[in-house]
Amino acid sequence: MGSSGSQSPTIAVNSPIPLSEDPVAVDSPPKADQLVQHNEAIYKTVKEGLAYILINPDARLSVDPNAGKQGGRQASEQAVFYNEIQQFNRDLSVLAIRAYGEHVVAERKEKIEKNKQRQREVETKRARKQKQAEQRTEEPKAKHVDEASTPAGEENEMHDQRAKPKRDLHSQEYENMHGIKRLKTESVAKGDQIETNIAVAAITSAPTGKDLEQHSKPKQVRFTILDALSATGLRALRYAHELPFVTSVTANDLSAKAVRSIQLNVEHNRLEDKIRVNHANALAHMYEIATFQGPAEPEDWKHRYNVIDLDPYGTAVPFLDAALQSVEDNGLLCVTCTDAGVWASAGYLEKSFSLYGGLPMKGLHSHEGGLRLILHAIATSAARYGIAIEPLLSLSIDFYARVFVRVRRSPADVKFLAGKTMQVYNCDQGCGAWTTQFMAKNTPVEGRKGKFYKHSYAQAPTTSPHCMHCGFKTHLAGPMWGGPLHNPIFIQKILSYLPDLDPTTYPTLDRLEGMLQTAADELTLIPAMSIKPKIPSASNVNPTTTSPATIDGGLRPYLDRSDPGIADPHPFFISPSALAKVLHCSAPSVDSLKGALRHMDYKATRTHCKPGMVKTTAPWGIIWEVMRQWVEQKAPIKEGAIKSGTAGWRIMRASNRPTHPYRSDQPPSPVHEADEDQVPDPIIVENPERRREKLNIVFDEELGKDKERKRLVRYQLNPRANWGPMTRAK
């Protein structure tokens, strides 16, 4: 599809690509870094994964804030948005959809096989009955011929046989009507026996598996994906290339430029049979799918999608309602939100509430709180339609959040939402401690038919208006999602793919493994998330060598759903450096802090959100006691470093007093508005009979180290200068 005539194609003046390279036609075999000519325009081929996209040879791939000031060369604006830094997002999405898709395909194939087996049994039974009916109709004819050809001397003998009871005749000629034994029929004309196996005849007359395949050629299990905001179509191209079970991908965009770019890229990748390009408003398209009621063939794109991927520039909230209605039952919703300045910042709390239905957290754990705000927005949007959500993987990555959520049409599971929705009392101006307040309680109860849940009101409030550790005011955050962020089996499935992947196709493998392993470690703090999945057959599982999620050494294709009543009692991480800042002392190492907590039988692990942070099951009273012992044993505070009335001063003053739970639930004395931050000490009740024994706190770094077989890349390394979200395409 090159240009005609002698006119030479135009190329950008500042292009770094040599002009001597001859461009090829768009239908030529794709290759990285080659020039492609189409309609008098020149494009450069960029390869990612197994897909190739065409971009302007001089398109801006990064934003250099100093380029204009220093008079440097300005690259041209992008006509269609493409950010190479988000390849980690796209690599992760391909593997996540693969893990989910294998689960769906395996379930559907099993269901189809059961239906075929049931159909074979019905056909066999029908053929057997038909054969029996034919045998009964042949009896009168045989008797009629018998009477006509019987000699006179044998008439008495036949009369005696006819005089026998009917049951005897039946038992003599029909040894078994179900085909287990053989039917013996006497032939008077020839005088010999003809043996007929009814079971074989029935099976032969019924359509066999081979006949069924010839009658209706088996089709690939339908699996469809919607890339609702496709831009260049790169995600759709990668899904079509790298996921063999995908039958159809719809690449949709509202921009005419983007649609032309998608069509060109689809043609260049030779995927016209798998990718459908759609030019429409994403909301209109999804609502059309959700409300479609006409006849549709199994491969028709008007069915609800198995997977919907929402990757907008900014927030995905406006698209959630339509996406939840147009994804099929037990479908997968992949959501990206890049507006971290809203859901992970205290600067636009009113905007956060209007978009996500909750107030953001203030402090170091704001990004983890932002993940829970996004999940809260999805869960509340889904609950209106009787849809429950289960987060399979929720990650805070660089400057955006990416969540993978399985949705299930189950009004019974929606009832658990109130018990998994929480508010947070956050001491953001004092010591940094927090207290959670769930909106309701999901209490498991043993009944005659097994365990069920009772939904009831939660007691309020769970804390006083002032921090029980430092006495400073607390601020409200939420409501937000209070359940688990991940599904352990889902993470294990993705991790199982990594050893066999090509690093040239997935260059972010190292970081994928590190972040996924860290996310899996977070679930160890929730005991209920370690429930063993159901194994379909125990014959192929060795309990001594095979983990509960594996069969024959390989991971099961099924994703067991987690208990909908599980809440996360330890939703946020702590920072050793932030704790030390409150007390004005040197900070303990991460391993020292984890070792001290583990020595007291508390769990402690990393968090995927930020390096140098710790998630633990220890309550805040224990955490501050550990820090007091750190000051006493390892890092004495310099004289005059802590001023009277500060958070650290109040925490250190409590070193000789009983710690929580002997602390009174009474709030501290009220303060005047002018002195709102200078509050009196929290009221602490001395109980001589129940004084706290001094805890044996040991800062054991070896105990705090995680035993790893290899060094993992758990957090982002700067890939290049000026990397980030980039600007919107013009």
N, C-alpha and C positions, 0 to 999 in steps of 0.2 A: 504494500500500500504506500509506496513511495511517491514522490512528486513527479509529474510529467514535464517534458520539455527540457530546455537547457538552463532554466533558471536555477541558480544555486540556492540551497536552503540557507536561512539566516540563523546565526547563533549569537548569543550574548557576547558583547565586546570583552567583558571582564571574565569570561569563562576560563577556568583553570585547565580545561580539557584541550589537548592539542587539536588544532583545526585540521590537521592532516589526516586524522582518523576518519574513515569513510563510514557514514551512518548506514544502518540497515533498516529494512522495513519492519513494521510493527508485528507482522506475522512470522518473523524470523525466530529461530530458537533463542530464548532469552539467555543472557549472560551478564554477569555483574560488570559494571563500569563500562558498558558499551553505549555508543550513541545510537539513538533510534530516531528515524525521520517519519513524520506523519503529518500530512496536510501542510507542507511547507514549514513545519515546526520541528525543532530538534529537542530531544529529551535525553537525559542520562538515566541509565538503569541502576537502580539500587536494589541489592539483594538483602533480604532478611528472612531467616528460616529457609524455607523452600520456595518462597514467593519472590517475585520481582515487581517493582513499581517504577514508573517513569516520572521523573521530576524535571523541573527546569535545571539545566546544567549549572546555573549560577544562583540557585535558590538558597536562601539563608537557612542554615541548619543550626545556628546558634545566635544568641543575642549578645553582642559585645558592647557594653555600655560606654566604652572609651573610643569606639571606632569613629564616631562623628567628631569628638573633641580633638582627636589626633590627626584628623584629615585622612584617615585610612580609607581603603576601598570599601564601599558599601555594597553588600550583596543585595540582590533583588528580593522583594517580598515574595512569600509563598502564595501561590494561587490557591492551593489546597493544603490544609494543615498536615504536617508530618514532623514528628519529633523522635529522632533516633534514640534519645535517652530513655524513652519508655519501652524499649525492647524488652526489658525485664518484665514489664507488665504484660506484654504480648506473649512472651515465652511462657510465663506462668499461666496465662489464660488458656493457651493451647493444651498444656498438661492438665489443667483443672477440668477442662471440658472433656478431655480424653478419659480421665478417671470417672467422671460422671457418666459419660456416654457408654463406656464399657459396662457399667452397671445397668443402664437402661436397656442396651441391646441384649445383654445376657438374660435379663428378666423377661423381655419380650420373646426371645427365642425359646426360653423354657415354657412360656405360656403357649406359644404356637405349637410346640412339640406336644404338650399335654392335650391341646385341642385336636391335633392330628391323631394322637393315640385314642382319644375318646371317639373320634369319627371312625377309626378302623374298627373299634369294638362294636359300634352301632351297626356298621355295614356287615360285619361278620355275623352278628346276631340276626340281622334282617335276612341275610342269605341262608342262614341255617333254617330259619322258619319257612322260607320259601321252598327250600329243598324238602322239608318235612311235608309241606302241603302238596308238593308234586308227588311224593311217595304215596300219600293217601289217595290221591285221584287215580293213580295207576292200579291200586288194588282192585276196584270193581271191574276194570277192563281185564285184568289178569284172571279174575274169577270167572268172568263171562266166557273167555276163551277156554278156560279149564273145563267148564261144564259142557261146552260144545264138543270137545275133543276127548273126553274121558270114556274109555270102554265100559261096557255094561258090567263086566266083572269087578270093576273098581268103583262102581257107584256107591256100594255100601260103605266102602272104606272112606270115601270122600264125605259121605253123610256123617260118619262117625267123627271125622275131623271137624266138620262144621258144627257138630253138636257139642264140641268142647267149649269150655267157658271162654269168653272173649279175652279175659286176662291172660289165659294160657297162650292163645294165639299171639297176643301182643308181646308176651315175654319171650316167645319162641323166635319170632321174626325180628323184633326190635330189641336187641340186647341192651342198647343204650341210645336214647334219642338225642343225646348231646354230642354224639360223635366221638366219644372217648373209645368205645369199642366199635366193631365193624358190623354193618348190617348185612345179614345173609338172606338173600331172596331166592326162592326156588323158581326155576324156569321150567315149566311143564313141557314146553315145546322141545327144548334141547336136553333137559334132564341134568344140567350141570348147575353149579353154584356160581353166582356173581357177587364178588365182595366189593362193597363200596364204602369208602371211608367218608362219613358225613362231614367230619371236621375238615378234612383236606378239601372236600368239595366246596364247603362253605367258604374257606379261606381263598380257594382258587377263584370262586365266583365273585368274591368281594374285591374291590380295587386295592391293590397292594401299594406300598410306599412308592415303588417305581412308577406304577400307573398314575398315582396321584401327582407325582412330579411331572409326568408327561402331560397329564390333563391340565394341570395348572403349574407352570414353571415357577419355582420358588423365587420370591422377590426379596431384595435386600430390605431389612427392617428399616422403616422410615425414621429418619433422624434429621431434623431441620434446625437451622440456626438463623437468627435475625441479628444482623449488625445494624442497629437502628440509626446510628450516626456515623456513617462509614468513612467520610472524607476521601482518602485515596483508595479505600477498599482493601487496605493492607491486612486488616484482621480477617476479613472474609476470604481473601486469597490464601492466607496461612491456614485457616480452618479447612478449606477445601483441599489444599495440598497435603496437610500433615495429619488429618483425621480420616482414615479410610472408611469408617462406618458412616460418615456424613453423606446424606443423600441430596441435600439441597441447602444452599446458603443464600439468604436474601441480603443484598447490600443496598441499604436505603440512605438517601440524603436529600435534603431540601434544596441545596445549592445546585444550580445547573452546571456550574464549573466542576463541582465535585462529581456529579453523575457522569459527565463526559470523561473525567479522569478515571473513574471506576471502570467504565466501559472499555476504555483504552487498555487499562491494566488487565482486565479480564481477558481481552483478546490477546494481549501479549503473552499471558500465562496459559492460553489455550484451555480455559475453564468455562467456556460458554455453556456446556452441558450441566454444570454443577452450580453455577452462581447466577442468580437472577438479580439484575440491577433494577432498582425501583426508585423513581423520582417522585417523592411525596413528603408531606409533613409526617414526621415519625409518629406523632400522636394520632393523626388521622389514619395512618396505616395500621397501627396497633388496634385502635378501636374498630376498624373495619374487620380485622381478624377476629376480635373478641365477639362481635355481633353477627358474624356471618352464619347463616342458617340454611343456605342452599346445599344441594348435593355436591359432594366433593369426592374425588378419587383418592386413594391412599397417598399418591404422590403429589396431590394438589397442594400448592403453597398456601392455600387459604385455610388449611388446618392451623390450630394453635401450634406455636413453636415449642420445641423441646428446650431450647436455650435462647435467651434474649440477652444481648450484650449492650449495655449502656455505657458509653465512654464519651461524655460530652466535654466541652471546654467550659469548666465551671461545675455547677451542681447538677446532679441527676434527678433531683426531687420532682421537677415538673413532669417527668416521664414515668414515674413509679406507678401511678394509678393505672395507666394504660398498659404498661408492661405486665403488671400482675394479672390483668384480665386476659391478656393475649398469650400468656405462657400456659402450657398445658399442666394438668395435675401431676405433681411430683417433678415439675420442670425446674430448670436452673436459671437463676437470675444473676448476671455478672454486672456489678455496678462500680463505676469509678467516679469519685468526686475530687476535683482539684481545687476547690475553694477552701483550702485549709485556713485561710484568714478569717473564715466565718465559723467553722465548726471546731477549730482548735485555737481560738483567740478570744480574749476578753474585750476586744475592741468593737465587735459588732454583735453583742449579745441579743439585741432586738431582732437583727436579721437572722441569727441562728434559730431563735424561737419561731419566727414566722416560717422558716423553711423546714426545719427539722423537728419542731415541736418541743424543743427543750433548750435550756441555757447551757452554754459551754463551761467546761472546767477552767479554772485559772491556776496555772502552775505548770510544773514539768510534765505532769501526766495529762496534759490537755489533749494530746493526740490520741491517747487511749480512750479518753472521754469522747473525743470526736468520732471514733469508730462506733461507739455505743449510741451516739446521737443518730448516726446514719442508719444503723440497724433499727433504732426506735422508729424512725420515719418509715422504713420499709414495713415493719411489723404492724404499725397502726394503720397504714394504708391498706395492708392485706386483710387485717381483721374485719374491716367493714364488709368484706365479701365472703366471710367465713373461711379465709385462707390463713393458715399458720405457716410461719417461716422457721427454718433451721439453718443457722449460719454454719457453713462447711469450712470456710476459711475467711478470716478478716484480718487484713494487714494494713498497717500504716507504713507507706513506702515513700521515701524522699519527700516530695511536696504534695502527695495525694494519698487517698485511701482507696483500697480495692477490696471489695467483699464479694464472696460467692455464696449465694443463699439458695437453698432448696425450698420450694413452696409446695404446700400440700393443702388441698381443699378438704379441710377437716374442722367443722365447727366445734367438735369436742376438744381439739388441741388449742383452738383459739382461747378457750376458757383459762388457759394457763398464763396468758399474756400479762394480766395484772400482777400476778405473783413473780413475774420476771421483769417487771418495770420498776425502776428505783429512782429515788432522788438522793442527792449527795450533799451533806453538810461539810463544806470544805474550809479548813482553816488556812486560807491563802495568804493572810497577812501576818500570821504568827508562825507556828511550828511546821505547818504543812500537813498536819494530820487530817483525816477525813472519817466520816461515819456515814454509812448507807442506810436508807430508809425505803424498804420495799412497799409498794402500794397495797399489796394483799399477800396472803399466805396460801401456798399450795402444800397441804399436809397429807402425806401418804397414810392411808388407813387400811388395815387388814379386815376384809369382809369375808362372807361365806363363799363368795366367788373369786376370791383373791384380792390383790391390792388394788385400791382405787384412791383417787385424790379428793380431798375435801377443800373447797375454796372458801376462804373466810377473810375478814378484815384483819389488817395488820395493826399492831399497837403503835401508837404515835404519842409523842415523838421519841425517837431512839436516842436522842442526846439533847443537851441544853443549848440555848442560843450562843453560848460561849464554849470555846474549846476546853475540854476537861483536862488537857495536859498543860496548856500555857495560859488559858484564860482569855485569849483574844477572841474577837468576834468571828463567827463562821458565816460563810455565804452559801446560798443555795445554788445547786446545779442540777440539770435534768428537767423533767424526767427523761430517762435514757434506758437503753437495753441493759438488763441485769443478768442475762443468761450467759452461757459459754460462748466464746467467740469462734471456736473451731470444732470440727469433728475429727477425732483421732484417726479413724479408719481412712478418711479422705486424705489426710496428710500422709499416712503411711503408703497409700496407693501411689501418690505422686512421687514420693521418695523412692519407691521401688522402680520407677521408670528411669531414674537418672543414670545409673551405671551403664545402661545400654544406649544412651543418646550420644549423638555426634556433637562434639564441642564446637565444630565449625558451624553447625546449624543452630545450636543453642549456646552462644558464647557466655551466657549468664549462668551457666550450670553451677559454678562454685557458690555464687551468692544465693541461688535458688535452694541449694542443699542447706546452706547455713541458716537462712531465714526460716525455712520450713521446719528444720530440726528445732530451732529456738521456739517456734510457735507450738510444736508438739510438747516441748518441755513445760510450757505454761500450763498445759492441761493436767500435769501431775499434781497441781495444787487443788484440783477438784476431784475428790475420791470417786464420785459417781461416774465420772467420765472414763474410768478404768474398767467399766463393766465389760466382761468378755462378750464378743459378738456370738450369735448363734451359728453353729457349725452344722451344715445340712447332713453330713454323714461322718460318723466317727471312725469308719473303717479306714479312711485314707489320711487320718490325722494321728501323728505320734505326739501325745501330750508332753512327752519329756524333751522333745527336740523341736517341736513346731509351735510357734506362737499362736495365740488364739485367732489372729487375723489371717493365718496362712493355711493353705491346704497343699499337700504334696510339695512343700517348699515354695509355693507361689502364692501371691496375694489373692484372696477371694475377689471375684468381680463385683460382689454385692456390697452396697453401702448401708449398713444397718443404721437405722435412725436412732438418735439418742433419746433418752427419756425426756418428754416435754416438760416435766415438772422440775428439772434441774435448774438451779440458780447458781451464780458465781459469787461465793462469799468473799473472794479476794480479787476485786476487779482491777486494782491499780498497782503500780510499782512504786518503790521508794528509791531515793537517790542518796548514796553514802555521802557525797559531797554536799548536798543540800542539808542533810542532817548535821554534818559538821559545821556548816555555815551558821546554823542556828545557835550552836554552842560555842562558836568562835575557837574551834580547835582544828588540828590537822585531821584530814579525812581518813577513815580506814579504807583499806583496799576492798574491792568487791569480794575477793576470796576470804578475807578476814571476817567481814560481816556475815557472809553466808556460812562460814565455819562456826561462828558463834551461835547463830540461829539453829544450825543443824545439830550442834552439840546439845541443845535443849530440846531436841526432837521436833523442831519445826522444819517444814519444808522451805527451801529457798532455791530460786533458779533465776535465769536471765529473763529479759523481756525482749521481744522482737522490735519494739518501738524505738528504743534508743540504747546506745552502748553505755556501759557503766551503771546500769540500773538493775534493781533486784526486785523480784516478786516473791512474796513470802506468805505463809499462813499465820505468822506471828501477829498478835494484836499490837496496837500502837503503844500500849503500856509496856509491853516487853521490849519493843524496839527502842523506846527511850531509856529503859533501864540498861539495855546493852550499850547505848551511847554513853550513859553515865559511867559505866564500868570501863569503857574505852578511854574516857578522860582520866579516870583514876589509875588505870593500869598502863596506858600507852601514850597518851597525849594530854598532859596537864595544861590547863588554861592559864595563860599569862595573867598576872594580877592586873585588874582594871580593864580586862578585855570585854567583860560582860557588864553592861550598864543595868542599873536597877530598873525593874519594870519591864524589861524586854522578855521575849519568849524564852530565850535560853536561860536567863536568870531565874525565871519561874520553874523551868524544868529541873534545873540543878538544885533548887531549893527543896524539891520533892524527893531528893535522894535518900533522906532519912525517914521518909514517911511510907505508909502502906501504898502500894500501887493498885491499880484497877485489878480485881473487882471489888476491893474494899472501899472504893471511892463512893461518896454519896451521889445519888442521882439529883440532888438539889442543885439548881443553877447558882452561879455566883451572884453576889449582890448587884442590883442594877446600878448603872453608871449614867452620868450626865452626858448629853449629846456632845458637849464640847470636849469631853475626855473619853470618847468612845473607845479609843485604843488602849488607854491606860485603865485597865480594869483591876479590881481587887483579886487576890488569890482565889482560886477555886476552893470551895469548902471541902475539906478533907476530914473525914471522921477517923479519929484515932481509936483503935480497938486493941487494948493491951492483950486480950486473950487470943486475938487472931492476927498478931503481927506477922508481917511478911518475913519469911526466912530469906536470908541473903542468897541470891541465885548464884549458882556456880557457872560463871560465864568464862569460856575459854575461846580466845581468838585463834582458832586452828586453821591456818591457811590451807594445809593439805586436805583437811576435811571439806573445806569450801571449794576446792577445785573440782571441776566436772571432769570425769574420766572420759576422754575422747580418744577414739582410735586414730583420728587424723585432725589436723587443724582446719577449722571451718571458717569461711568468709561469711560472717553473720550480718555485717552491716555494710552500707554503701561506701565504696572507695571512689574518690573523685575521678570520673572517667576522662574528663578533659576540662579545659578552662571554659567558664561561662555556660555551664550546663544548668538546666532548670526547666521551668514550664514553658518558656518561649511565649511569643505573642500570637494573638489570633491571626489566622490567615486573612488576607485582604481580598 
